[in-house]
Amino acid sequence: MSTTTATSADPKDQRPLLHSEIDRLPDARLGLAHRVLLEIELEQRTAELDDAADAARQAGRLTPERIAA
């Protein structure tokens, strides 16, 4: 990667830096970058589903009986 580093944790500052890094990637590496971004999205969706399942369990909507039905 580049020696450019994000000095701010603010996404508004990091987004253009990330776009710039992607624009400098060789074409042969774009597929890999896309797969990495898909992995990040998968982790995010998995966490959301875990949270939703926990909330449903706590609310009594997700019980072994309902799952078996």
PyMOL Python script that loads the backbone (N, CA, C, O; Angstrom):
from pymol import cmd

cmd.read_pdbstr("""\
ATOM      1  N   MET A   1       0.834  -1.178   0.000  1.00  0.00           N
ATOM      2  CA  MET A   1       0.000   0.000   0.000  1.00  0.00           C
ATOM      3  C   MET A   1       0.882   1.245   0.000  1.00  0.00           C
ATOM      4  O   MET A   1       2.111   1.164  -0.003  1.00  0.00           O
ATOM      5  N   SER A   2       0.240   2.360   0.004  1.00  0.00           N
ATOM      6  CA  SER A   2       0.921   3.629  -0.031  1.00  0.00           C
ATOM      7  C   SER A   2       1.468   3.987   1.342  1.00  0.00           C
ATOM      8  O   SER A   2       1.063   3.426   2.359  1.00  0.00           O
ATOM      9  N   THR A   3       2.385   4.924   1.345  1.00  0.00           N
ATOM     10  CA  THR A   3       2.892   5.412   2.620  1.00  0.00           C
ATOM     11  C   THR A   3       1.950   6.433   3.223  1.00  0.00           C
ATOM     12  O   THR A   3       2.151   6.869   4.356  1.00  0.00           O
ATOM     13  N   THR A   4       0.924   6.821   2.481  1.00  0.00           N
ATOM     14  CA  THR A   4      -0.078   7.742   3.001  1.00  0.00           C
ATOM     15  C   THR A   4      -0.867   7.043   4.090  1.00  0.00           C
ATOM     16  O   THR A   4      -1.367   5.935   3.895  1.00  0.00           O
ATOM     17  N   THR A   5      -0.974   7.692   5.229  1.00  0.00           N
ATOM     18  CA  THR A   5      -1.754   7.112   6.315  1.00  0.00           C
ATOM     19  C   THR A   5      -2.830   8.088   6.735  1.00  0.00           C
ATOM     20  O   THR A   5      -2.651   9.304   6.671  1.00  0.00           O
ATOM     21  N   ALA A   6      -3.933   7.544   7.161  1.00  0.00           N
ATOM     22  CA  ALA A   6      -5.025   8.379   7.645  1.00  0.00           C
ATOM     23  C   ALA A   6      -4.664   8.853   9.043  1.00  0.00           C
ATOM     24  O   ALA A   6      -4.433   8.045   9.943  1.00  0.00           O
ATOM     25  N   THR A   7      -4.618  10.163   9.219  1.00  0.00           N
ATOM     26  CA  THR A   7      -4.289  10.703  10.532  1.00  0.00           C
ATOM     27  C   THR A   7      -5.539  10.991  11.336  1.00  0.00           C
ATOM     28  O   THR A   7      -5.449  11.303  12.523  1.00  0.00           O
ATOM     29  N   SER A   8      -6.682  10.895  10.725  1.00  0.00           N
ATOM     30  CA  SER A   8      -7.944  11.171  11.389  1.00  0.00           C
ATOM     31  C   SER A   8      -8.806   9.920  11.401  1.00  0.00           C
ATOM     32  O   SER A   8      -8.811   9.140  10.449  1.00  0.00           O
ATOM     33  N   ALA A   9      -9.531   9.745  12.492  1.00  0.00           N
ATOM     34  CA  ALA A   9     -10.460   8.617  12.564  1.00  0.00           C
ATOM     35  C   ALA A   9     -11.801   8.978  11.940  1.00  0.00           C
ATOM     36  O   ALA A   9     -12.695   8.136  11.860  1.00  0.00           O
ATOM     37  N   ASP A  10     -11.946  10.210  11.502  1.00  0.00           N
ATOM     38  CA  ASP A  10     -13.201  10.675  10.910  1.00  0.00           C
ATOM     39  C   ASP A  10     -13.391  10.041   9.531  1.00  0.00           C
ATOM     40  O   ASP A  10     -12.556  10.218   8.644  1.00  0.00           O
ATOM     41  N   PRO A  11     -14.496   9.300   9.351  1.00  0.00           N
ATOM     42  CA  PRO A  11     -14.739   8.669   8.046  1.00  0.00           C
ATOM     43  C   PRO A  11     -14.743   9.660   6.891  1.00  0.00           C
ATOM     44  O   PRO A  11     -14.388   9.299   5.769  1.00  0.00           O
ATOM     45  N   LYS A  12     -15.137  10.899   7.146  1.00  0.00           N
ATOM     46  CA  LYS A  12     -15.151  11.899   6.075  1.00  0.00           C
ATOM     47  C   LYS A  12     -13.740  12.193   5.582  1.00  0.00           C
ATOM     48  O   LYS A  12     -13.545  12.568   4.426  1.00  0.00           O
ATOM     49  N   ASP A  13     -12.758  12.022   6.465  1.00  0.00           N
ATOM     50  CA  ASP A  13     -11.362  12.203   6.064  1.00  0.00           C
ATOM     51  C   ASP A  13     -10.795  10.927   5.454  1.00  0.00           C
ATOM     52  O   ASP A  13      -9.991  10.987   4.524  1.00  0.00           O
ATOM     53  N   GLN A  14     -11.205   9.786   5.966  1.00  0.00           N
ATOM     54  CA  GLN A  14     -10.655   8.514   5.509  1.00  0.00           C
ATOM     55  C   GLN A  14     -11.201   8.081   4.158  1.00  0.00           C
ATOM     56  O   GLN A  14     -10.486   7.460   3.372  1.00  0.00           O
ATOM     57  N   ARG A  15     -12.468   8.403   3.876  1.00  0.00           N
ATOM     58  CA  ARG A  15     -13.092   7.940   2.632  1.00  0.00           C
ATOM     59  C   ARG A  15     -12.311   8.375   1.382  1.00  0.00           C
ATOM     60  O   ARG A  15     -12.023   7.537   0.528  1.00  0.00           O
ATOM     61  N   PRO A  16     -11.963   9.661   1.253  1.00  0.00           N
ATOM     62  CA  PRO A  16     -11.210  10.042   0.046  1.00  0.00           C
ATOM     63  C   PRO A  16      -9.834   9.375  -0.030  1.00  0.00           C
ATOM     64  O   PRO A  16      -9.347   9.072  -1.120  1.00  0.00           O
ATOM     65  N   LEU A  17      -9.213   9.147   1.124  1.00  0.00           N
ATOM     66  CA  LEU A  17      -7.920   8.460   1.121  1.00  0.00           C
ATOM     67  C   LEU A  17      -8.072   7.025   0.631  1.00  0.00           C
ATOM     68  O   LEU A  17      -7.252   6.536  -0.146  1.00  0.00           O
ATOM     69  N   LEU A  18      -9.122   6.355   1.087  1.00  0.00           N
ATOM     70  CA  LEU A  18      -9.370   4.981   0.654  1.00  0.00           C
ATOM     71  C   LEU A  18      -9.667   4.935  -0.847  1.00  0.00           C
ATOM     72  O   LEU A  18      -9.172   4.059  -1.556  1.00  0.00           O
ATOM     73  N   HIS A  19     -10.471   5.873  -1.320  1.00  0.00           N
ATOM     74  CA  HIS A  19     -10.767   5.932  -2.757  1.00  0.00           C
ATOM     75  C   HIS A  19      -9.477   6.120  -3.557  1.00  0.00           C
ATOM     76  O   HIS A  19      -9.285   5.500  -4.603  1.00  0.00           O
ATOM     77  N   SER A  20      -8.607   6.976  -3.053  1.00  0.00           N
ATOM     78  CA  SER A  20      -7.339   7.227  -3.731  1.00  0.00           C
ATOM     79  C   SER A  20      -6.478   5.965  -3.776  1.00  0.00           C
ATOM     80  O   SER A  20      -5.861   5.662  -4.797  1.00  0.00           O
ATOM     81  N   GLU A  21      -6.441   5.235  -2.664  1.00  0.00           N
ATOM     82  CA  GLU A  21      -5.675   3.984  -2.627  1.00  0.00           C
ATOM     83  C   GLU A  21      -6.234   2.976  -3.637  1.00  0.00           C
ATOM     84  O   GLU A  21      -5.473   2.315  -4.343  1.00  0.00           O
ATOM     85  N   ILE A  22      -7.551   2.862  -3.701  1.00  0.00           N
ATOM     86  CA  ILE A  22      -8.174   1.933  -4.647  1.00  0.00           C
ATOM     87  C   ILE A  22      -7.867   2.349  -6.083  1.00  0.00           C
ATOM     88  O   ILE A  22      -7.585   1.503  -6.931  1.00  0.00           O
ATOM     89  N   ASP A  23      -7.922   3.647  -6.353  1.00  0.00           N
ATOM     90  CA  ASP A  23      -7.636   4.130  -7.706  1.00  0.00           C
ATOM     91  C   ASP A  23      -6.209   3.816  -8.140  1.00  0.00           C
ATOM     92  O   ASP A  23      -5.945   3.670  -9.333  1.00  0.00           O
ATOM     93  N   ARG A  24      -5.290   3.710  -7.188  1.00  0.00           N
ATOM     94  CA  ARG A  24      -3.893   3.416  -7.524  1.00  0.00           C
ATOM     95  C   ARG A  24      -3.595   1.923  -7.625  1.00  0.00           C
ATOM     96  O   ARG A  24      -2.507   1.541  -8.056  1.00  0.00           O
ATOM     97  N   LEU A  25      -4.539   1.078  -7.237  1.00  0.00           N
ATOM     98  CA  LEU A  25      -4.303  -0.366  -7.322  1.00  0.00           C
ATOM     99  C   LEU A  25      -4.173  -0.804  -8.776  1.00  0.00           C
ATOM    100  O   LEU A  25      -4.880  -0.296  -9.647  1.00  0.00           O
ATOM    101  N   PRO A  26      -3.275  -1.742  -9.037  1.00  0.00           N
ATOM    102  CA  PRO A  26      -3.217  -2.302 -10.391  1.00  0.00           C
ATOM    103  C   PRO A  26      -4.498  -3.088 -10.675  1.00  0.00           C
ATOM    104  O   PRO A  26      -5.119  -3.630  -9.760  1.00  0.00           O
ATOM    105  N   ASP A  27      -4.879  -3.142 -11.929  1.00  0.00           N
ATOM    106  CA  ASP A  27      -6.109  -3.841 -12.315  1.00  0.00           C
ATOM    107  C   ASP A  27      -6.155  -5.262 -11.769  1.00  0.00           C
ATOM    108  O   ASP A  27      -7.217  -5.747 -11.379  1.00  0.00           O
ATOM    109  N   ALA A  28      -5.020  -5.919 -11.742  1.00  0.00           N
ATOM    110  CA  ALA A  28      -4.974  -7.308 -11.289  1.00  0.00           C
ATOM    111  C   ALA A  28      -5.325  -7.455  -9.807  1.00  0.00           C
ATOM    112  O   ALA A  28      -5.649  -8.558  -9.366  1.00  0.00           O
ATOM    113  N   ARG A  29      -5.268  -6.383  -9.036  1.00  0.00           N
ATOM    114  CA  ARG A  29      -5.555  -6.453  -7.604  1.00  0.00           C
ATOM    115  C   ARG A  29      -6.973  -6.004  -7.259  1.00  0.00           C
ATOM    116  O   ARG A  29      -7.389  -6.133  -6.108  1.00  0.00           O
ATOM    117  N   LEU A  30      -7.711  -5.488  -8.215  1.00  0.00           N
ATOM    118  CA  LEU A  30      -9.059  -4.995  -7.928  1.00  0.00           C
ATOM    119  C   LEU A  30      -9.993  -6.111  -7.475  1.00  0.00           C
ATOM    120  O   LEU A  30     -10.830  -5.892  -6.599  1.00  0.00           O
ATOM    121  N   GLY A  31      -9.866  -7.288  -8.045  1.00  0.00           N
ATOM    122  CA  GLY A  31     -10.690  -8.421  -7.625  1.00  0.00           C
ATOM    123  C   GLY A  31     -10.457  -8.751  -6.162  1.00  0.00           C
ATOM    124  O   GLY A  31     -11.405  -9.011  -5.420  1.00  0.00           O
ATOM    125  N   LEU A  32      -9.203  -8.740  -5.748  1.00  0.00           N
ATOM    126  CA  LEU A  32      -8.867  -9.004  -4.353  1.00  0.00           C
ATOM    127  C   LEU A  32      -9.452  -7.927  -3.445  1.00  0.00           C
ATOM    128  O   LEU A  32     -10.016  -8.235  -2.395  1.00  0.00           O
ATOM    129  N   ALA A  33      -9.317  -6.666  -3.848  1.00  0.00           N
ATOM    130  CA  ALA A  33      -9.875  -5.573  -3.051  1.00  0.00           C
ATOM    131  C   ALA A  33     -11.387  -5.735  -2.914  1.00  0.00           C
ATOM    132  O   ALA A  33     -11.948  -5.494  -1.845  1.00  0.00           O
ATOM    133  N   HIS A  34     -12.036  -6.138  -3.984  1.00  0.00           N
ATOM    134  CA  HIS A  34     -13.483  -6.337  -3.945  1.00  0.00           C
ATOM    135  C   HIS A  34     -13.846  -7.459  -2.981  1.00  0.00           C
ATOM    136  O   HIS A  34     -14.795  -7.331  -2.209  1.00  0.00           O
ATOM    137  N   ARG A  35     -13.098  -8.556  -3.022  1.00  0.00           N
ATOM    138  CA  ARG A  35     -13.362  -9.675  -2.103  1.00  0.00           C
ATOM    139  C   ARG A  35     -13.163  -9.260  -0.647  1.00  0.00           C
ATOM    140  O   ARG A  35     -13.924  -9.677   0.226  1.00  0.00           O
ATOM    141  N   VAL A  36     -12.151  -8.447  -0.385  1.00  0.00           N
ATOM    142  CA  VAL A  36     -11.918  -7.967   0.984  1.00  0.00           C
ATOM    143  C   VAL A  36     -13.099  -7.113   1.442  1.00  0.00           C
ATOM    144  O   VAL A  36     -13.564  -7.251   2.573  1.00  0.00           O
ATOM    145  N   LEU A  37     -13.577  -6.240   0.576  1.00  0.00           N
ATOM    146  CA  LEU A  37     -14.734  -5.409   0.927  1.00  0.00           C
ATOM    147  C   LEU A  37     -15.978  -6.260   1.149  1.00  0.00           C
ATOM    148  O   LEU A  37     -16.779  -5.962   2.034  1.00  0.00           O
ATOM    149  N   LEU A  38     -16.149  -7.314   0.359  1.00  0.00           N
ATOM    150  CA  LEU A  38     -17.277  -8.223   0.569  1.00  0.00           C
ATOM    151  C   LEU A  38     -17.165  -8.932   1.912  1.00  0.00           C
ATOM    152  O   LEU A  38     -18.174  -9.144   2.583  1.00  0.00           O
ATOM    153  N   GLU A  39     -15.954  -9.300   2.312  1.00  0.00           N
ATOM    154  CA  GLU A  39     -15.742  -9.929   3.620  1.00  0.00           C
ATOM    155  C   GLU A  39     -16.123  -8.967   4.747  1.00  0.00           C
ATOM    156  O   GLU A  39     -16.736  -9.371   5.735  1.00  0.00           O
ATOM    157  N   ILE A  40     -15.760  -7.701   4.592  1.00  0.00           N
ATOM    158  CA  ILE A  40     -16.118  -6.695   5.594  1.00  0.00           C
ATOM    159  C   ILE A  40     -17.634  -6.576   5.685  1.00  0.00           C
ATOM    160  O   ILE A  40     -18.192  -6.518   6.781  1.00  0.00           O
ATOM    161  N   GLU A  41     -18.299  -6.539   4.537  1.00  0.00           N
ATOM    162  CA  GLU A  41     -19.757  -6.455   4.529  1.00  0.00           C
ATOM    163  C   GLU A  41     -20.378  -7.699   5.163  1.00  0.00           C
ATOM    164  O   GLU A  41     -21.356  -7.593   5.902  1.00  0.00           O
ATOM    165  N   LEU A  42     -19.821  -8.867   4.881  1.00  0.00           N
ATOM    166  CA  LEU A  42     -20.328 -10.105   5.468  1.00  0.00           C
ATOM    167  C   LEU A  42     -20.214 -10.070   6.991  1.00  0.00           C
ATOM    168  O   LEU A  42     -21.145 -10.466   7.691  1.00  0.00           O
ATOM    169  N   GLU A  43     -19.085  -9.603   7.501  1.00  0.00           N
ATOM    170  CA  GLU A  43     -18.910  -9.481   8.951  1.00  0.00           C
ATOM    171  C   GLU A  43     -19.959  -8.543   9.551  1.00  0.00           C
ATOM    172  O   GLU A  43     -20.516  -8.817  10.614  1.00  0.00           O
ATOM    173  N   GLN A  44     -20.219  -7.434   8.855  1.00  0.00           N
ATOM    174  CA  GLN A  44     -21.203  -6.463   9.329  1.00  0.00           C
ATOM    175  C   GLN A  44     -22.599  -7.084   9.368  1.00  0.00           C
ATOM    176  O   GLN A  44     -23.313  -6.949  10.361  1.00  0.00           O
ATOM    177  N   ARG A  45     -22.982  -7.754   8.300  1.00  0.00           N
ATOM    178  CA  ARG A  45     -24.316  -8.375   8.246  1.00  0.00           C
ATOM    179  C   ARG A  45     -24.456  -9.480   9.284  1.00  0.00           C
ATOM    180  O   ARG A  45     -25.517  -9.633   9.889  1.00  0.00           O
ATOM    181  N   THR A  46     -23.389 -10.254   9.493  1.00  0.00           N
ATOM    182  CA  THR A  46     -23.415 -11.323  10.488  1.00  0.00           C
ATOM    183  C   THR A  46     -23.622 -10.742  11.881  1.00  0.00           C
ATOM    184  O   THR A  46     -24.399 -11.281  12.668  1.00  0.00           O
ATOM    185  N   ALA A  47     -22.938  -9.657  12.188  1.00  0.00           N
ATOM    186  CA  ALA A  47     -23.107  -9.003  13.490  1.00  0.00           C
ATOM    187  C   ALA A  47     -24.533  -8.488  13.655  1.00  0.00           C
ATOM    188  O   ALA A  47     -25.114  -8.597  14.735  1.00  0.00           O
ATOM    189  N   GLU A  48     -25.097  -7.928  12.585  1.00  0.00           N
ATOM    190  CA  GLU A  48     -26.481  -7.443  12.647  1.00  0.00           C
ATOM    191  C   GLU A  48     -27.447  -8.594  12.908  1.00  0.00           C
ATOM    192  O   GLU A  48     -28.369  -8.464  13.713  1.00  0.00           O
ATOM    193  N   LEU A  49     -27.237  -9.719  12.229  1.00  0.00           N
ATOM    194  CA  LEU A  49     -28.104 -10.884  12.445  1.00  0.00           C
ATOM    195  C   LEU A  49     -27.956 -11.430  13.860  1.00  0.00           C
ATOM    196  O   LEU A  49     -28.947 -11.808  14.484  1.00  0.00           O
ATOM    197  N   ASP A  50     -26.730 -11.474  14.370  1.00  0.00           N
ATOM    198  CA  ASP A  50     -26.506 -11.919  15.748  1.00  0.00           C
ATOM    199  C   ASP A  50     -27.254 -11.029  16.731  1.00  0.00           C
ATOM    200  O   ASP A  50     -27.908 -11.516  17.653  1.00  0.00           O
ATOM    201  N   ASP A  51     -27.152  -9.719  16.524  1.00  0.00           N
ATOM    202  CA  ASP A  51     -27.843  -8.778  17.408  1.00  0.00           C
ATOM    203  C   ASP A  51     -29.354  -8.963  17.334  1.00  0.00           C
ATOM    204  O   ASP A  51     -30.038  -8.940  18.357  1.00  0.00           O
ATOM    205  N   ALA A  52     -29.871  -9.146  16.123  1.00  0.00           N
ATOM    206  CA  ALA A  52     -31.312  -9.340  15.955  1.00  0.00           C
ATOM    207  C   ALA A  52     -31.768 -10.643  16.605  1.00  0.00           C
ATOM    208  O   ALA A  52     -32.834 -10.687  17.219  1.00  0.00           O
ATOM    209  N   ALA A  53     -30.976 -11.696  16.478  1.00  0.00           N
ATOM    210  CA  ALA A  53     -31.329 -12.977  17.105  1.00  0.00           C
ATOM    211  C   ALA A  53     -31.294 -12.854  18.622  1.00  0.00           C
ATOM    212  O   ALA A  53     -32.167 -13.387  19.306  1.00  0.00           O
ATOM    213  N   ASP A  54     -30.294 -12.158  19.154  1.00  0.00           N
ATOM    214  CA  ASP A  54     -30.229 -11.944  20.604  1.00  0.00           C
ATOM    215  C   ASP A  54     -31.444 -11.173  21.099  1.00  0.00           C
ATOM    216  O   ASP A  54     -32.026 -11.518  22.127  1.00  0.00           O
ATOM    217  N   ALA A  55     -31.824 -10.136  20.374  1.00  0.00           N
ATOM    218  CA  ALA A  55     -32.994  -9.342  20.761  1.00  0.00           C
ATOM    219  C   ALA A  55     -34.263 -10.190  20.694  1.00  0.00           C
ATOM    220  O   ALA A  55     -35.119 -10.095  21.573  1.00  0.00           O
ATOM    221  N   ALA A  56     -34.388 -11.013  19.662  1.00  0.00           N
ATOM    222  CA  ALA A  56     -35.568 -11.880  19.533  1.00  0.00           C
ATOM    223  C   ALA A  56     -35.610 -12.899  20.667  1.00  0.00           C
ATOM    224  O   ALA A  56     -36.680 -13.176  21.209  1.00  0.00           O
ATOM    225  N   ARG A  57     -34.459 -13.456  21.030  1.00  0.00           N
ATOM    226  CA  ARG A  57     -34.400 -14.401  22.153  1.00  0.00           C
ATOM    227  C   ARG A  57     -34.832 -13.725  23.448  1.00  0.00           C
ATOM    228  O   ARG A  57     -35.636 -14.272  24.202  1.00  0.00           O
ATOM    229  N   GLN A  58     -34.301 -12.546  23.701  1.00  0.00           N
ATOM    230  CA  GLN A  58     -34.633 -11.819  24.926  1.00  0.00           C
ATOM    231  C   GLN A  58     -36.107 -11.448  24.979  1.00  0.00           C
ATOM    232  O   GLN A  58     -36.693 -11.382  26.059  1.00  0.00           O
ATOM    233  N   ALA A  59     -36.704 -11.209  23.831  1.00  0.00           N
ATOM    234  CA  ALA A  59     -38.122 -10.847  23.773  1.00  0.00           C
ATOM    235  C   ALA A  59     -39.020 -12.076  23.760  1.00  0.00           C
ATOM    236  O   ALA A  59     -40.245 -11.950  23.750  1.00  0.00           O
ATOM    237  N   GLY A  60     -38.422 -13.265  23.759  1.00  0.00           N
ATOM    238  CA  GLY A  60     -39.208 -14.490  23.765  1.00  0.00           C
ATOM    239  C   GLY A  60     -39.734 -14.901  22.404  1.00  0.00           C
ATOM    240  O   GLY A  60     -40.569 -15.802  22.310  1.00  0.00           O
ATOM    241  N   ARG A  61     -39.263 -14.259  21.352  1.00  0.00           N
ATOM    242  CA  ARG A  61     -39.734 -14.588  20.001  1.00  0.00           C
ATOM    243  C   ARG A  61     -38.923 -15.702  19.357  1.00  0.00           C
ATOM    244  O   ARG A  61     -39.327 -16.247  18.329  1.00  0.00           O
ATOM    245  N   LEU A  62     -37.791 -16.044  19.945  1.00  0.00           N
ATOM    246  CA  LEU A  62     -36.935 -17.076  19.374  1.00  0.00           C
ATOM    247  C   LEU A  62     -36.703 -18.139  20.447  1.00  0.00           C
ATOM    248  O   LEU A  62     -35.770 -18.059  21.246  1.00  0.00           O
ATOM    249  N   THR A  63     -37.575 -19.120  20.434  1.00  0.00           N
ATOM    250  CA  THR A  63     -37.508 -20.203  21.419  1.00  0.00           C
ATOM    251  C   THR A  63     -37.264 -21.515  20.690  1.00  0.00           C
ATOM    252  O   THR A  63     -37.522 -21.606  19.490  1.00  0.00           O
ATOM    253  N   PRO A  64     -36.774 -22.527  21.385  1.00  0.00           N
ATOM    254  CA  PRO A  64     -36.574 -23.826  20.731  1.00  0.00           C
ATOM    255  C   PRO A  64     -37.858 -24.359  20.100  1.00  0.00           C
ATOM    256  O   PRO A  64     -37.822 -24.991  19.045  1.00  0.00           O
ATOM    257  N   GLU A  65     -38.980 -24.104  20.746  1.00  0.00           N
ATOM    258  CA  GLU A  65     -40.258 -24.582  20.203  1.00  0.00           C
ATOM    259  C   GLU A  65     -40.591 -23.890  18.884  1.00  0.00           C
ATOM    260  O   GLU A  65     -41.033 -24.534  17.933  1.00  0.00           O
ATOM    261  N   ARG A  66     -40.379 -22.594  18.831  1.00  0.00           N
ATOM    262  CA  ARG A  66     -40.684 -21.855  17.596  1.00  0.00           C
ATOM    263  C   ARG A  66     -39.714 -22.230  16.486  1.00  0.00           C
ATOM    264  O   ARG A  66     -40.091 -22.279  15.315  1.00  0.00           O
ATOM    265  N   ILE A  67     -38.472 -22.494  16.850  1.00  0.00           N
ATOM    266  CA  ILE A  67     -37.486 -22.896  15.849  1.00  0.00           C
ATOM    267  C   ILE A  67     -37.853 -24.255  15.267  1.00  0.00           C
ATOM    268  O   ILE A  67     -37.724 -24.472  14.062  1.00  0.00           O
ATOM    269  N   ALA A  68     -38.310 -25.172  16.119  1.00  0.00           N
ATOM    270  CA  ALA A  68     -38.670 -26.522  15.678  1.00  0.00           C
ATOM    271  C   ALA A  68     -39.936 -26.529  14.833  1.00  0.00           C
ATOM    272  O   ALA A  68     -40.146 -27.451  14.045  1.00  0.00           O
ATOM    273  N   ALA A  69     -40.769 -25.531  14.983  1.00  0.00           N
ATOM    274  CA  ALA A  69     -42.055 -25.503  14.270  1.00  0.00           C
ATOM    275  C   ALA A  69     -41.903 -25.169  12.809  1.00  0.00           C
ATOM    276  O   ALA A  69     -42.896 -25.109  12.083  1.00  0.00           O
TER     277      ALA A  69
END
""", "prot")
cmd.dss("prot")
cmd.show_as("cartoon", "prot")
cmd.util.cbc("prot")
cmd.orient("prot")
